[in-house]
Amino acid sequence: MSALARDLSRMLDPASIMADAGMPADPWQRDVLNSDARRMLLLCSRQSGKSTTCASLAVNQAIYDPGLVLLIAPAQRQSAELFRKVNEVYRALPNVPRIVQESAMRMELANGSRIIALPGTEGTIRGYSGAKTVIVDEASRVDDALFAAVRPMLATTNGRFVALTTPYGKRGWFYESWAFGEGWHRTQVTAHDCPRIDAGWLADEKRLIGDWQFRQEYLCEFVDTDEQFFSSELIEAAISHEVDPLWS
């Protein structure tokens, strides 16, 4: 295939970037990569391929719509790991723009794109603006202040915001957005949806880690955290909107 034909194929079918990098996409990965949604929530099992999907999305963005791509996670080692996957996908592709500058957390391309990995603290990211894509890994563990700080970065670009995570209890902006938010494109992928995870291995894992953690990590359920004294259901059952508050 010529370089021009390959570029046309990737623009018409962004998911083909994974095949070009030697890792054909699962159906849900194709749906995510080919979606034109600007706000995406990915609630995915461990080892389902969510990081590879978002790395491919970041690379496609940087090649075909040049600009700033930010990779954010609660800790620097996590954002660095996502950046490593971006690097792997990029270097596996033929006929891509030349890398003109690179470090452990940053890549700049000859077409003007920058892909930068950052630890997820409000102070760290506030200096950036005009992003084309912001990807937040382990999003259920990123605090609400960071979410509020990220959104304005996309105001002038109509950029894409993608949050990927496993659940972390019924709390925080990700849970609220998933359960009640409007305008989000939602994708849920359990371990049973991933053809690379063996059913026998999953059965052993459930026995090893227990039902509560298995449901959270592999079935993508928003279960109560193990340190909660009262369950969310009990708290919700105790609330009545028919009783006037004692003060306002």
Buried (B, 14 or more C-beta within 10 A) or exposed (E): EEEEEBBEBBEEBBBBBBBBBEBEBBEBBBBBBEBEBBBBBBBBBBBBBBBBBBBBBBBBBBBBBBBBBBBBBBBBEBBBBBBBBBBBBBEBBEEBBEBEEEEEBBBBBEBEBBBBBBBBBBEBBEEBEEBBBBBBBBBBBBBEEBBEBBEEBBEEBEBBBBBBBBBBBBBBBBBEBBEEBEEBBEBBBBBEBBEEBEEEEBEEBBEEEEEEBBBBBBBBBBBBEEEBEEEBEEEEEEEEEEEEEEEE
